[in-house]
Amino acid sequence: LLCKKNNVKFIGYDSVTAPSNIFISGELNFPNRDDAMGLWIMQAQNLSSVFDIPVVGTLHLTHNEANQFDMGKAEGGKSIHHNFKFLIRIDRFRNPRTGNPAQNPNLIDKRKIFRERHPFKPTGRRAGYITLELGDSGLKDVEMQVSESDLTDE
């Protein structure tokens, strides 16, 4: 098999949700899309278990702009959410009242990472978050405490 012959140690797929956005012959909703996603996930899970290879996938979220409390849902729905054992979310710091990105100059280039799903550890707000800074040289860890006053525009 290709993975064994080439000593593959890691599989990254960017983006797992791309097939749900593909146009085929001018159609957005092509037949058997769900079957194609299921087949890909089944093959990735098989490679992971047989060859002990981690599979990492990125995905896109959809938001309900009318609901300020909507944190977003993965495109691809439950088939994506439930087939990955670990899920993390990279998000901006947001104003808790409006849901808009925080305007504090100290937070503009900062992102937070949440653990959304983990088989053995707390997730969501209970898990806290890790802060990253985005710069010209990429991402780097930042140790900082953010208060609610940092997030509001007042």
Secondary structure, DSSP 8 states (H G I E B T S, - for coil): -HHHHTT---EEETTTTGGGG--BTTBSS-TTHHHHHHHHHHHHHHHHHHHT--EEE---EE--TT-TT---EETTTHHHHTT-S-EEEEEE-B-TTT-SB---TTTTTEEEEEEEE-SSS--GGGG-EEEEEEETTEEEEE-----HHHHS--
